[in-house]
C-alpha cells in the first residue's frame, strides 16, 4: 500500500467533520478578539473556542491528526484576525487581488505551522494524567505563541490573550503579561473539557478549585492595592495632570503621499492644528508630515518649532527623517521650551515589507507601491522625552505589540516611562477591525505596565487609555478632528511583569513551556519503560 493510500485509510470517517469544527472554532477565536459590529473582545468566546480545540485534541490522539486539526484551527483564526492585510497590499499597495489573497493565506499558513507542530508534540507526549495534560496543552500553546511573537522579527498580532483585556484573567496582565494569560486560558480550556460528573464528589477537585479562586483573588487584591492603595501599600501619588491635543488628520491613505492631493492637505491641516491647539502637549500621528524635512518649504518646520521652543507648550510629531546617504528612519520629533535641540525617537521594530525588505523578497516589494519601504532601525531602549515631570516614551505603529521591548525601558528607574504615546497610521487597513484590535493591544500594554497609553493616529483609534487599561477619551474613527483630553502619568514602582521582562525578556515563559514539555516526556518514557518491563 502506498504511503498516501495508507494515510487515507488511517483517517476516521468523521475526520472531515472534525476538520470543519476546527475551522469554525478558529474563526470563533478570531471573532473573540474584536466582535464584528461592536469591536469589543469576548473573553468567554475565546475560552469556548479553545475548549473546542482542546476537545478535538484530548489524548490519546495520533500526532499527525493533532497537527492537522491544530493547523486548521490556527489558519482560520489567523486569517480571520488579520485578513485586512489584503487592503494594504491590494487597495493601497497595488498588488493584484489574487496575489494579495495568496500572501495573506501564505502568512497565515506559515504562522499556523508553529501551532501545528506544537500541538503535534502535545499529542505525541500524550499525558494520561488530566492535570498534566492540561498543563502540557497550555505549554504547547504557549510555545507556539512565543515562536510566532519572536521568530523572524515576530508577528503576534491577535494573540489569544488579547480577548481577555476586559475579562477575569485581566488581573494576570501585571504579573505574567499577555502570553501568560494565553497559557492560563489554554490550561483552563483543557481542564474544562476533561471535567467529569464524578468530579463534584472528589475533594481534590474542590481543593484545586478553591486554590485557583484564592490565587485569583490574591492577584486581584494586589492589583487593587497598586492602583488604589491599601493599608500595607500606600498609593504612589500620580504625576501632574496634563492637557492633551491629539490630532487625527484622517488623510485618505491613497492620497497621503500624493504631491497633488494628500501632501498639501496634510501639511496645511497639521500646520494649522499645531499652531492653534490650546493644550499643554500636542501630538500628531505617525508620518503626519509625509515629507522629509529637506523636502518641505523653507521655514515650514522652523516656524512650528519656534512656537513650542519659546512658549509653555510641547509637541510630538511623526515625520520621516534621513537622506539617501545616511538612510531613512520612521521617527518622532519633540519640541519644548528651553530646548534648542529637538527630541528624537526612531522606530526600532520595523514592519517587514512595509518598512524593511527581508532578504530575497525585493521582487515582492517591487510589485507594490509603498513609499519609503526600507528604513534604518532605531535603538531598543531609547530615552523618553522629559517634560513637566513626565517621562514620555513614544512607540510607533505596531511597536506596542511587543511588550517585552517596551519593558526594556523600565530597566533604568531614572528613565522608566510615566506614560507611553503610540503614533500610528492604521489608514493602510481601511475601516476594518484592525483599528479595534490595535486599541485592545494598547489597552493590554497599559494593564501590563500600569502606565497610561496615549494614541495619536491618522484614522483611528485616537484615544487616551489610563493606567487601568480603561479608555477615557476617544475620537470617532475616520473623522478629521482634534481630541482634547487630560491624562495623569504614573511613576510608581514597575509591575512584576515589567520587572522580570526588563531583565530576562520572555525567557522565563520559554523555560516554563520547555519544562512542562520535558516533564511530560519523562512521564512518557517512564510509562514506556513500565510497559516493556511488564
Secondary structure as a PSIPRED ss2 file (coil, helix, strand):
# PSIPRED VFORMAT (PSIPRED V4.0)

   1 X C   1.000  0.000  0.000
   2 X C   1.000  0.000  0.000
   3 X H   0.000  1.000  0.000
   4 X H   0.000  1.000  0.000
   5 X H   0.000  1.000  0.000
   6 X H   0.000  1.000  0.000
   7 X H   0.000  1.000  0.000
   8 X H   0.000  1.000  0.000
   9 X H   0.000  1.000  0.000
  10 X H   0.000  1.000  0.000
  11 X C   1.000  0.000  0.000
  12 X C   1.000  0.000  0.000
  13 X C   1.000  0.000  0.000
  14 X C   1.000  0.000  0.000
  15 X H   0.000  1.000  0.000
  16 X H   0.000  1.000  0.000
  17 X H   0.000  1.000  0.000
  18 X H   0.000  1.000  0.000
  19 X H   0.000  1.000  0.000
  20 X H   0.000  1.000  0.000
  21 X H   0.000  1.000  0.000
  22 X H   0.000  1.000  0.000
  23 X H   0.000  1.000  0.000
  24 X H   0.000  1.000  0.000
  25 X H   0.000  1.000  0.000
  26 X H   0.000  1.000  0.000
  27 X H   0.000  1.000  0.000
  28 X H   0.000  1.000  0.000
  29 X H   0.000  1.000  0.000
  30 X H   0.000  1.000  0.000
  31 X H   0.000  1.000  0.000
  32 X H   0.000  1.000  0.000
  33 X H   0.000  1.000  0.000
  34 X C   1.000  0.000  0.000
  35 X C   1.000  0.000  0.000
  36 X C   1.000  0.000  0.000
  37 X C   1.000  0.000  0.000
  38 X C   1.000  0.000  0.000
  39 X C   1.000  0.000  0.000
  40 X C   1.000  0.000  0.000
  41 X C   1.000  0.000  0.000
  42 X C   1.000  0.000  0.000
  43 X H   0.000  1.000  0.000
  44 X H   0.000  1.000  0.000
  45 X H   0.000  1.000  0.000
  46 X H   0.000  1.000  0.000
  47 X H   0.000  1.000  0.000
  48 X H   0.000  1.000  0.000
  49 X H   0.000  1.000  0.000
  50 X H   0.000  1.000  0.000
  51 X H   0.000  1.000  0.000
  52 X H   0.000  1.000  0.000
  53 X H   0.000  1.000  0.000
  54 X H   0.000  1.000  0.000
  55 X H   0.000  1.000  0.000
  56 X H   0.000  1.000  0.000
  57 X C   1.000  0.000  0.000
  58 X C   1.000  0.000  0.000
  59 X C   1.000  0.000  0.000
  60 X C   1.000  0.000  0.000
  61 X C   1.000  0.000  0.000
  62 X C   1.000  0.000  0.000
  63 X H   0.000  1.000  0.000
  64 X H   0.000  1.000  0.000
  65 X H   0.000  1.000  0.000
  66 X H   0.000  1.000  0.000
  67 X H   0.000  1.000  0.000
  68 X H   0.000  1.000  0.000
  69 X H   0.000  1.000  0.000
  70 X H   0.000  1.000  0.000
  71 X H   0.000  1.000  0.000
  72 X H   0.000  1.000  0.000
  73 X H   0.000  1.000  0.000
  74 X H   0.000  1.000  0.000
  75 X H   0.000  1.000  0.000
  76 X H   0.000  1.000  0.000
  77 X H   0.000  1.000  0.000
  78 X H   0.000  1.000  0.000
  79 X H   0.000  1.000  0.000
  80 X H   0.000  1.000  0.000
  81 X H   0.000  1.000  0.000
  82 X H   0.000  1.000  0.000
  83 X C   1.000  0.000  0.000
  84 X C   1.000  0.000  0.000
  85 X H   0.000  1.000  0.000
  86 X H   0.000  1.000  0.000
  87 X H   0.000  1.000  0.000
  88 X H   0.000  1.000  0.000
  89 X H   0.000  1.000  0.000
  90 X H   0.000  1.000  0.000
  91 X H   0.000  1.000  0.000
  92 X H   0.000  1.000  0.000
  93 X C   1.000  0.000  0.000
  94 X C   1.000  0.000  0.000
  95 X C   1.000  0.000  0.000
  96 X C   1.000  0.000  0.000
  97 X H   0.000  1.000  0.000
  98 X H   0.000  1.000  0.000
  99 X H   0.000  1.000  0.000
 100 X H   0.000  1.000  0.000
 101 X H   0.000  1.000  0.000
 102 X H   0.000  1.000  0.000
 103 X H   0.000  1.000  0.000
 104 X H   0.000  1.000  0.000
 105 X H   0.000  1.000  0.000
 106 X H   0.000  1.000  0.000
 107 X H   0.000  1.000  0.000
 108 X H   0.000  1.000  0.000
 109 X H   0.000  1.000  0.000
 110 X H   0.000  1.000  0.000
 111 X H   0.000  1.000  0.000
 112 X H   0.000  1.000  0.000
 113 X H   0.000  1.000  0.000
 114 X H   0.000  1.000  0.000
 115 X H   0.000  1.000  0.000
 116 X H   0.000  1.000  0.000
 117 X H   0.000  1.000  0.000
 118 X H   0.000  1.000  0.000
 119 X H   0.000  1.000  0.000
 120 X H   0.000  1.000  0.000
 121 X H   0.000  1.000  0.000
 122 X H   0.000  1.000  0.000
 123 X H   0.000  1.000  0.000
 124 X H   0.000  1.000  0.000
 125 X H   0.000  1.000  0.000
 126 X C   1.000  0.000  0.000
 127 X C   1.000  0.000  0.000
 128 X C   1.000  0.000  0.000
 129 X C   1.000  0.000  0.000
 130 X H   0.000  1.000  0.000
 131 X H   0.000  1.000  0.000
 132 X H   0.000  1.000  0.000
 133 X H   0.000  1.000  0.000
 134 X H   0.000  1.000  0.000
 135 X H   0.000  1.000  0.000
 136 X H   0.000  1.000  0.000
 137 X H   0.000  1.000  0.000
 138 X H   0.000  1.000  0.000
 139 X H   0.000  1.000  0.000
 140 X H   0.000  1.000  0.000
 141 X H   0.000  1.000  0.000
 142 X H   0.000  1.000  0.000
 143 X H   0.000  1.000  0.000
 144 X H   0.000  1.000  0.000
 145 X H   0.000  1.000  0.000
 146 X H   0.000  1.000  0.000
 147 X H   0.000  1.000  0.000
 148 X H   0.000  1.000  0.000
 149 X H   0.000  1.000  0.000
 150 X H   0.000  1.000  0.000
 151 X H   0.000  1.000  0.000
 152 X H   0.000  1.000  0.000
 153 X H   0.000  1.000  0.000
 154 X C   1.000  0.000  0.000
 155 X C   1.000  0.000  0.000
 156 X C   1.000  0.000  0.000
 157 X C   1.000  0.000  0.000
 158 X C   1.000  0.000  0.000
 159 X C   1.000  0.000  0.000
 160 X H   0.000  1.000  0.000
 161 X H   0.000  1.000  0.000
 162 X H   0.000  1.000  0.000
 163 X H   0.000  1.000  0.000
 164 X H   0.000  1.000  0.000
 165 X C   1.000  0.000  0.000
 166 X C   1.000  0.000  0.000
 167 X C   1.000  0.000  0.000
 168 X H   0.000  1.000  0.000
 169 X H   0.000  1.000  0.000
 170 X H   0.000  1.000  0.000
 171 X H   0.000  1.000  0.000
 172 X H   0.000  1.000  0.000
 173 X H   0.000  1.000  0.000
 174 X H   0.000  1.000  0.000
 175 X H   0.000  1.000  0.000
 176 X H   0.000  1.000  0.000
 177 X H   0.000  1.000  0.000
 178 X H   0.000  1.000  0.000
 179 X H   0.000  1.000  0.000
 180 X H   0.000  1.000  0.000
 181 X H   0.000  1.000  0.000
 182 X H   0.000  1.000  0.000
 183 X H   0.000  1.000  0.000
 184 X H   0.000  1.000  0.000
 185 X H   0.000  1.000  0.000
 186 X H   0.000  1.000  0.000
 187 X H   0.000  1.000  0.000
 188 X H   0.000  1.000  0.000
 189 X H   0.000  1.000  0.000
 190 X H   0.000  1.000  0.000
 191 X H   0.000  1.000  0.000
 192 X H   0.000  1.000  0.000
 193 X H   0.000  1.000  0.000
 194 X H   0.000  1.000  0.000
 195 X C   1.000  0.000  0.000
 196 X C   1.000  0.000  0.000
 197 X H   0.000  1.000  0.000
 198 X H   0.000  1.000  0.000
 199 X H   0.000  1.000  0.000
 200 X H   0.000  1.000  0.000
 201 X H   0.000  1.000  0.000
 202 X C   1.000  0.000  0.000
 203 X H   0.000  1.000  0.000
 204 X H   0.000  1.000  0.000
 205 X H   0.000  1.000  0.000
 206 X H   0.000  1.000  0.000
 207 X H   0.000  1.000  0.000
 208 X H   0.000  1.000  0.000
 209 X H   0.000  1.000  0.000
 210 X H   0.000  1.000  0.000
 211 X H   0.000  1.000  0.000
 212 X H   0.000  1.000  0.000
 213 X H   0.000  1.000  0.000
 214 X H   0.000  1.000  0.000
 215 X H   0.000  1.000  0.000
 216 X H   0.000  1.000  0.000
 217 X H   0.000  1.000  0.000
 218 X H   0.000  1.000  0.000
 219 X H   0.000  1.000  0.000
 220 X H   0.000  1.000  0.000
 221 X H   0.000  1.000  0.000
 222 X H   0.000  1.000  0.000
 223 X H   0.000  1.000  0.000
 224 X H   0.000  1.000  0.000
 225 X H   0.000  1.000  0.000
 226 X H   0.000  1.000  0.000
 227 X H   0.000  1.000  0.000
 228 X H   0.000  1.000  0.000
 229 X C   1.000  0.000  0.000
 230 X E   0.000  0.000  1.000
 231 X C   1.000  0.000  0.000
 232 X C   1.000  0.000  0.000
 233 X E   0.000  0.000  1.000
 234 X C   1.000  0.000  0.000
 235 X C   1.000  0.000  0.000
 236 X C   1.000  0.000  0.000
 237 X C   1.000  0.000  0.000
 238 X C   1.000  0.000  0.000
 239 X C   1.000  0.000  0.000
 240 X C   1.000  0.000  0.000
 241 X E   0.000  0.000  1.000
 242 X E   0.000  0.000  1.000
 243 X E   0.000  0.000  1.000
 244 X E   0.000  0.000  1.000
 245 X E   0.000  0.000  1.000
 246 X E   0.000  0.000  1.000
 247 X E   0.000  0.000  1.000
 248 X E   0.000  0.000  1.000
 249 X C   1.000  0.000  0.000
 250 X C   1.000  0.000  0.000
 251 X C   1.000  0.000  0.000
 252 X C   1.000  0.000  0.000
 253 X C   1.000  0.000  0.000
 254 X C   1.000  0.000  0.000
 255 X C   1.000  0.000  0.000
 256 X C   1.000  0.000  0.000
 257 X C   1.000  0.000  0.000
 258 X C   1.000  0.000  0.000
 259 X C   1.000  0.000  0.000
 260 X C   1.000  0.000  0.000
 261 X C   1.000  0.000  0.000
 262 X H   0.000  1.000  0.000
 263 X H   0.000  1.000  0.000
 264 X H   0.000  1.000  0.000
 265 X H   0.000  1.000  0.000
 266 X H   0.000  1.000  0.000
 267 X H   0.000  1.000  0.000
 268 X H   0.000  1.000  0.000
 269 X H   0.000  1.000  0.000
 270 X H   0.000  1.000  0.000
 271 X H   0.000  1.000  0.000
 272 X H   0.000  1.000  0.000
 273 X H   0.000  1.000  0.000
 274 X H   0.000  1.000  0.000
 275 X H   0.000  1.000  0.000
 276 X H   0.000  1.000  0.000
 277 X C   1.000  0.000  0.000
 278 X C   1.000  0.000  0.000
 279 X C   1.000  0.000  0.000
 280 X C   1.000  0.000  0.000
 281 X E   0.000  0.000  1.000
 282 X E   0.000  0.000  1.000
 283 X E   0.000  0.000  1.000
 284 X E   0.000  0.000  1.000
 285 X E   0.000  0.000  1.000
 286 X E   0.000  0.000  1.000
 287 X E   0.000  0.000  1.000
 288 X E   0.000  0.000  1.000
 289 X E   0.000  0.000  1.000
 290 X C   1.000  0.000  0.000
 291 X C   1.000  0.000  0.000
 292 X C   1.000  0.000  0.000
 293 X H   0.000  1.000  0.000
 294 X H   0.000  1.000  0.000
 295 X H   0.000  1.000  0.000
 296 X C   1.000  0.000  0.000
 297 X C   1.000  0.000  0.000
 298 X C   1.000  0.000  0.000
 299 X C   1.000  0.000  0.000
 300 X H   0.000  1.000  0.000
 301 X H   0.000  1.000  0.000
 302 X H   0.000  1.000  0.000
 303 X H   0.000  1.000  0.000
 304 X H   0.000  1.000  0.000
 305 X H   0.000  1.000  0.000
 306 X H   0.000  1.000  0.000
 307 X H   0.000  1.000  0.000
 308 X H   0.000  1.000  0.000
 309 X H   0.000  1.000  0.000
 310 X C   1.000  0.000  0.000
 311 X C   1.000  0.000  0.000
 312 X C   1.000  0.000  0.000
 313 X C   1.000  0.000  0.000
 314 X E   0.000  0.000  1.000
 315 X E   0.000  0.000  1.000
 316 X E   0.000  0.000  1.000
 317 X E   0.000  0.000  1.000
 318 X E   0.000  0.000  1.000
 319 X E   0.000  0.000  1.000
 320 X E   0.000  0.000  1.000
 321 X E   0.000  0.000  1.000
 322 X E   0.000  0.000  1.000
 323 X E   0.000  0.000  1.000
 324 X C   1.000  0.000  0.000
 325 X C   1.000  0.000  0.000
 326 X C   1.000  0.000  0.000
 327 X E   0.000  0.000  1.000
 328 X E   0.000  0.000  1.000
 329 X E   0.000  0.000  1.000
 330 X E   0.000  0.000  1.000
 331 X E   0.000  0.000  1.000
 332 X E   0.000  0.000  1.000
 333 X E   0.000  0.000  1.000
 334 X E   0.000  0.000  1.000
 335 X E   0.000  0.000  1.000
 336 X C   1.000  0.000  0.000
 337 X C   1.000  0.000  0.000
 338 X C   1.000  0.000  0.000
 339 X C   1.000  0.000  0.000
 340 X C   1.000  0.000  0.000
 341 X C   1.000  0.000  0.000
 342 X C   1.000  0.000  0.000
 343 X E   0.000  0.000  1.000
 344 X E   0.000  0.000  1.000
 345 X E   0.000  0.000  1.000
 346 X E   0.000  0.000  1.000
 347 X C   1.000  0.000  0.000
 348 X C   1.000  0.000  0.000
 349 X C   1.000  0.000  0.000
 350 X C   1.000  0.000  0.000
 351 X C   1.000  0.000  0.000
 352 X E   0.000  0.000  1.000
 353 X C   1.000  0.000  0.000
 354 X C   1.000  0.000  0.000
 355 X C   1.000  0.000  0.000
 356 X E   0.000  0.000  1.000
 357 X C   1.000  0.000  0.000
 358 X C   1.000  0.000  0.000
 359 X C   1.000  0.000  0.000
 360 X C   1.000  0.000  0.000
 361 X C   1.000  0.000  0.000
 362 X H   0.000  1.000  0.000
 363 X H   0.000  1.000  0.000
 364 X H   0.000  1.000  0.000
 365 X H   0.000  1.000  0.000
 366 X C   1.000  0.000  0.000
 367 X C   1.000  0.000  0.000
 368 X C   1.000  0.000  0.000
 369 X C   1.000  0.000  0.000
 370 X C   1.000  0.000  0.000
 371 X C   1.000  0.000  0.000
 372 X C   1.000  0.000  0.000
 373 X C   1.000  0.000  0.000
 374 X C   1.000  0.000  0.000
 375 X C   1.000  0.000  0.000
 376 X C   1.000  0.000  0.000
 377 X C   1.000  0.000  0.000
 378 X C   1.000  0.000  0.000
 379 X C   1.000  0.000  0.000
 380 X C   1.000  0.000  0.000
 381 X C   1.000  0.000  0.000
 382 X C   1.000  0.000  0.000
 383 X C   1.000  0.000  0.000
 384 X C   1.000  0.000  0.000
 385 X E   0.000  0.000  1.000
 386 X E   0.000  0.000  1.000
 387 X E   0.000  0.000  1.000
 388 X C   1.000  0.000  0.000
 389 X C   1.000  0.000  0.000
 390 X E   0.000  0.000  1.000
 391 X E   0.000  0.000  1.000
 392 X E   0.000  0.000  1.000
 393 X E   0.000  0.000  1.000
 394 X E   0.000  0.000  1.000
 395 X E   0.000  0.000  1.000
 396 X E   0.000  0.000  1.000
 397 X H   0.000  1.000  0.000
 398 X H   0.000  1.000  0.000
 399 X H   0.000  1.000  0.000
 400 X H   0.000  1.000  0.000
 401 X H   0.000  1.000  0.000
 402 X C   1.000  0.000  0.000
 403 X H   0.000  1.000  0.000
 404 X H   0.000  1.000  0.000
 405 X H   0.000  1.000  0.000
 406 X H   0.000  1.000  0.000
 407 X H   0.000  1.000  0.000
 408 X H   0.000  1.000  0.000
 409 X H   0.000  1.000  0.000
 410 X H   0.000  1.000  0.000
 411 X C   1.000  0.000  0.000
 412 X C   1.000  0.000  0.000
 413 X H   0.000  1.000  0.000
 414 X H   0.000  1.000  0.000
 415 X H   0.000  1.000  0.000
 416 X C   1.000  0.000  0.000
 417 X C   1.000  0.000  0.000
 418 X C   1.000  0.000  0.000
 419 X E   0.000  0.000  1.000
 420 X E   0.000  0.000  1.000
 421 X E   0.000  0.000  1.000
 422 X E   0.000  0.000  1.000
 423 X E   0.000  0.000  1.000
 424 X E   0.000  0.000  1.000
 425 X C   1.000  0.000  0.000
 426 X H   0.000  1.000  0.000
 427 X H   0.000  1.000  0.000
 428 X H   0.000  1.000  0.000
 429 X H   0.000  1.000  0.000
 430 X C   1.000  0.000  0.000
 431 X C   1.000  0.000  0.000
 432 X C   1.000  0.000  0.000
 433 X C   1.000  0.000  0.000
 434 X H   0.000  1.000  0.000
 435 X H   0.000  1.000  0.000
 436 X H   0.000  1.000  0.000
 437 X H   0.000  1.000  0.000
 438 X H   0.000  1.000  0.000
 439 X H   0.000  1.000  0.000
 440 X H   0.000  1.000  0.000
 441 X H   0.000  1.000  0.000
 442 X H   0.000  1.000  0.000
 443 X H   0.000  1.000  0.000
 444 X H   0.000  1.000  0.000
 445 X H   0.000  1.000  0.000
 446 X H   0.000  1.000  0.000
 447 X H   0.000  1.000  0.000
 448 X H   0.000  1.000  0.000
 449 X H   0.000  1.000  0.000
 450 X C   1.000  0.000  0.000
 451 X C   1.000  0.000  0.000
 452 X E   0.000  0.000  1.000
 453 X E   0.000  0.000  1.000
 454 X E   0.000  0.000  1.000
 455 X E   0.000  0.000  1.000
 456 X E   0.000  0.000  1.000
 457 X E   0.000  0.000  1.000
 458 X C   1.000  0.000  0.000
 459 X C   1.000  0.000  0.000
 460 X C   1.000  0.000  0.000
 461 X C   1.000  0.000  0.000
 462 X C   1.000  0.000  0.000
 463 X E   0.000  0.000  1.000
 464 X E   0.000  0.000  1.000
 465 X E   0.000  0.000  1.000
 466 X C   1.000  0.000  0.000
 467 X C   1.000  0.000  0.000
 468 X C   1.000  0.000  0.000
 469 X C   1.000  0.000  0.000
 470 X C   1.000  0.000  0.000
 471 X E   0.000  0.000  1.000
 472 X E   0.000  0.000  1.000
 473 X E   0.000  0.000  1.000
 474 X E   0.000  0.000  1.000
 475 X C   1.000  0.000  0.000
 476 X C   1.000  0.000  0.000
 477 X C   1.000  0.000  0.000
 478 X C   1.000  0.000  0.000
 479 X C   1.000  0.000  0.000
 480 X C   1.000  0.000  0.000
 481 X E   0.000  0.000  1.000
 482 X E   0.000  0.000  1.000
 483 X E   0.000  0.000  1.000
 484 X E   0.000  0.000  1.000
 485 X E   0.000  0.000  1.000
 486 X E   0.000  0.000  1.000
 487 X E   0.000  0.000  1.000
 488 X E   0.000  0.000  1.000
 489 X C   1.000  0.000  0.000
 490 X C   1.000  0.000  0.000
 491 X C   1.000  0.000  0.000
 492 X C   1.000  0.000  0.000
 493 X C   1.000  0.000  0.000
 494 X C   1.000  0.000  0.000
 495 X C   1.000  0.000  0.000
 496 X H   0.000  1.000  0.000
 497 X H   0.000  1.000  0.000
 498 X H   0.000  1.000  0.000
 499 X H   0.000  1.000  0.000
 500 X H   0.000  1.000  0.000
 501 X H   0.000  1.000  0.000
 502 X H   0.000  1.000  0.000
 503 X H   0.000  1.000  0.000
 504 X H   0.000  1.000  0.000
 505 X C   1.000  0.000  0.000
 506 X C   1.000  0.000  0.000
 507 X H   0.000  1.000  0.000
 508 X H   0.000  1.000  0.000
 509 X H   0.000  1.000  0.000
 510 X H   0.000  1.000  0.000
 511 X H   0.000  1.000  0.000
 512 X H   0.000  1.000  0.000
 513 X H   0.000  1.000  0.000
 514 X H   0.000  1.000  0.000
 515 X H   0.000  1.000  0.000
 516 X H   0.000  1.000  0.000
 517 X H   0.000  1.000  0.000
 518 X H   0.000  1.000  0.000
 519 X H   0.000  1.000  0.000
 520 X H   0.000  1.000  0.000
 521 X H   0.000  1.000  0.000
 522 X H   0.000  1.000  0.000
 523 X H   0.000  1.000  0.000
 524 X H   0.000  1.000  0.000
 525 X H   0.000  1.000  0.000
 526 X H   0.000  1.000  0.000
 527 X H   0.000  1.000  0.000
 528 X H   0.000  1.000  0.000
 529 X H   0.000  1.000  0.000
 530 X H   0.000  1.000  0.000
 531 X H   0.000  1.000  0.000
 532 X H   0.000  1.000  0.000
 533 X H   0.000  1.000  0.000
 534 X C   1.000  0.000  0.000
